[in-house]
Amino acid sequence: MVRKLDAETLEQAQKARYGSEKKYEIDTNLSTTEPNDHSGVIKPLPGRKAKGYQTLLDPNQVALWEGNPRNFERDVDISELRELLQSSGGNTEAVTATKIDGKITVIAGRSRRQGCIEESLPLLVNVFEDLSDEECHFIADAENRGRKDLSQVAYCQYLAHRFDELSKSPSKALSVSEFAQNYKLKRQAMQDKISVGRLPRYLFDSVASMDSWGMRQLLAVRSLYNQLKGQPDMTDSKLETAIASCKVPTAVISELEAFLPSAKESDPTKRTISVGQGKVEIKKSHTGILTVKCDSKVDVTIREKLEAFVNSLSDN
């Protein structure tokens, strides 16, 4: 069954408004159910050609299809689109959409939709009402070829959603091993990704750049979260409040660790220092070796100073 992801559930889309850049007013009377000009369009698909229509819509009233993994990305870069959108008054290349439960839902073209939201412009849409789930996946896959890789967070969330959807089929139970084969992954790797994808969204939402998250960090977050779920008086609302100010992955991990009972005792072998938006960790191993680690948010000039300082010690 084709599903949709309502625009209201996408925090990025809700917050992407910049009053200083607002140059156009969207006609709120633009139809979200019928074509404006009855302009016919054709979409080549395996075995047939789908017939649809082209129309202008308010992008805030258009949903995103949750079968496209790129629709799980929260950080959408429209910098290359902005100038074209402003000069042309909207997207010149229509996004592809279908109709689900009476609502027009974008299959492919999230960046164009996001750009029109940010620039307060109408969205040009090609609507094909009778698409199957397989045809929607075909369209999404064709659009995504050659694009940059998904962040690990978005990919895990997509795989978890897709597995849960396919598992609802009454005709056949789907195993993780079978699902993993479809994506050329080992069973344990797929199980890890699915479990990470099911973690609460607030664990990732406040991070400035989700692209910086790797599987090792995500698995660390999963492990800490699972430990905390069993703690007395520990609630998601309490954790969400604490995580809201975290801007980098290491800060999220440190915040979760702080809730563990073992964290109440200070660890003399480890110290984390905030440097701007980043963190520098100094850790002492059981053999007495000191290790200094900087995350990706630490400015390059600071890293160079640290390196120069360490080198100066070796010269003495």
N, C-alpha and C positions, 0 to 999 in steps of 0.2 A: 504494500500500500504506500502510495506517495504521501509524504508528510511535509509539514512546513515548519519553519522557525519564525515565529512572529517577531516583527520589528521591535515590539516592546521588550522582548527578552534580551535584546542586544544593547548592552550598556553603552558601547562605543557610538552606536547610531543615535542613541538618545542624547548624548552629550556633545555631539559634533555640530555645534552651532557657534559661530563667531560673529557677534554683532557688528564689529568694525569692518568685516569683509562682506556683509550682507548688501548685495546690490540689486537683487531681484525679489519680487514677491510672487510666490507660487499661487496660482489660482486654486483655492481650496475646493472649488466646484468641479475640478477635473474628475472625470469618471474613473472609478476603480473596477467597474464591471463591464462596461461596454466600450467599443472602439469610438474614438472621436471622429475619424474620417473614413471609416470602413475601408481602410487601405489593406489589401490582401497581400500576404507574404507566404513564401514557401520555405520549408525546412527539410533538406535532404536527410533521411534517416535510413538505417538498414532495412531494406525491403519495402520502403514506401517513402512518399513525400508528404509531410504534414502540412496542412493548410492552416493559416492563422491570420491575425490582423495586427496592424501597427497602431499604437496609440500613445498619447502623452498622459503621464500620471504624476501625482504628488508622490515623490519617493518615500516620504514618511509613512504613507499608507500602503506600501508594498512590502510583503513578507520576503524572507530569504528561505530557500529550500534547504532543509537540513541533511539532504543526501549528498550535498557537495562539501567535501572536507574543507575547502577554502572558506566556506561560510562560518566555520568555527573560529577563524582567526579574529582576534580583537583589534590588532594594530594594523590598520589599513593605510598605506602610503599613497596619497593621491597627488603628490607634488608634481609629477610629470603630466598629470591630467588637468591640473587646475587652470593653466593658461588657456588650453584649448576649450575647456568648458566655459570659461568667462567670455572668450572671444566669439564663440558660436552660440552662446545662450543655452547650452545644454549638451548632452552627449550626442555626437554625430553618428556613432555606431550603437544601434539599439541593443539593449540587454535582452536575453531570452528568458521567457517566463511561461508558466502554465497556470491553470486555475485549480485551486485546491479548497474544497469546502466553501466555494463561492468567492474566495479571495485570490487575487493575482499574486503569484509567488515566483520570485526570480530564481532561476536555476543557475545561470552563469552571468556574471557582470556585477559582482559585488562592489568593486572599486568604482565603477561608473555610478552606481547607485549612491555609494557613500559620498562621492564627489558632488553629486547633485544635491544631496542633503546639506553638505557643508556650504555650498554656494547658493543655496535656496533657489534651485533651478528645477524645472519640470524634468521628468525622466522619460526618455523615449524607449518604449517597450514593444517587443514582438511577442504576442500572446498566442500560444498554441494550447487549446483547451483539452484535447483528447490524448495527451501523452501518457504512456505507460511508465511504470517505475524504471524499467530497463532502458527506455528511451531517454528518460531524464538523466540517468547515469551516463549514457552514451554522450549526451550533450555536454555534461559537466566534465567528463574525461577528455573530450576533444578540446574544450576551452583551456583546460589546465596543462596540457602538454607544453613543455618548454618553459613553464613558469618556474620561479624560484621555489625551492623546497619549502614545505610547510614547517612551522615551528613544531617541536616535539609535543608541546601542550595541545595544540590544535589537532594534531594527528591522533594523539591518544584519545581525545574527546570524541573525535569522529569515529574511530574504531569501536569505542565503547558503545556509542549510540547505534552504529550499524549492526554490531553483534546483538545487542538487545532487541533491535527491530526484527532481525532475521530469526532470532530465537523464539519469537511469538508465533511463528508458523505452526498451525495445528497438524500439518501433514508430516513433518519430520523434525525431530530434535536436532539442533545444531551443536556440535562439540567445538571446543576451542581449537582442537587440533585441525579439524576440517576448515574452520574459519581461517586459521593461520596459513594453511596451504594456499588459500586464495591470494594471499599477500606475500607469499614466499618468505614467511617467518617461521621460526621454531615455536613450538607450543609455549614454552616458558616465556619467550620474548613477547608473544602476543598476550599471554596472561598478564604480564607486567604492564603492558600498554593499556589493556582494558581496565585494570584496577586503578591505574593512574587517571584514566579518563573519567572514572566515576567519582573522583574526589570532588569535594565542594568547590565551586568556581571561585569563591572568595579567596582561596589560597593563592590564586594567580592574578586576580583582577587588578590589584594595586601595583603590580610590578611594572616598572616603566617600559621595559622591553622584554616581551615574552620570548623573543627569538633567542635570548641568552640562556634560557633554561635547557639543560641537557638531561638525558635519562638518569644519570647518576644522581643529580640533584632531585629530580622528580621522585625517584625511588626512596631517597632519604626523607622527603616530605611525606610520602605515603607511609613509611615506617613510623615516623613520629606521630602522624595523625592517628594511625591505628592504635598506637600506645596510649594516646591521650583520650581516645573514645571510651576507654575503660576506667578512666580516673573519676573518683567521686566528684560530684558537682561540676563536672566539665561539660559545657554546652557549646554548640556551634556559634551561638550569639556572642559568647564570651571570647571565643577564638577569633571570630570575624572582627570584633572591635579591636583586638590586639594586632591583627594582621593588616588592618586597613592602612596603616602608615608605612608599611614596608615597601620599599621601592626596588630592591634587588633580591635575587633568590637567596643569597646567604643571610639576608636579614630575616626572611621568612623562616628559614631553618633555625636561626638563632632564637627567634621569638617562640617557636614551637618547643625548642629544647628548654627554654626558660620555664615552661609550665610543668615539665617533668619533675617528680619529687627529687630525683638524683641531682637536678640542677640547682637545688637550694644550697648545696654545699659547693663552695667556690672551687674551681679547678685550677690549681696553680700551674698546670702544664699547658694551659691554653689561654690566650688573651686575644680579643678582637677589638681593633681600634677603628673608629669611623673616620674616613678621610673623604671629605666632600660627600658625594652620593655613594661612594664605594666603601669597601671594608678591607682592612689589612689584618690578617690573622698570623699570630706568632705562636707556634706550637712546639712543645718539647716532647720528644719520644722517650720511651722507657730506657733507651740506650744513652740518653742525654743529648741527642742531636736536635738542634733548633732548626725549625723550618719557617720561612716567611712566605706567605701567600697573599697575592693581591687579586681581587676579583676584577671583572672587566670594566667596572665603573670608576676604578681608580685612574686618575689622569696620568697620561704617559710621562709628564714631567716629574710627577711624584715617584713613579716607578724607577725613573732614571736616577733620581736622588737616592732612593733606597739602594739601588744597585751600586752607585758610586760609594755610598757609605760602607756597604759590605766589603767592597773591593779595598777600601782604605784600611779596613781592619786586617785584611789578609796581608797588606803591605807592611804592617807594623811587626 
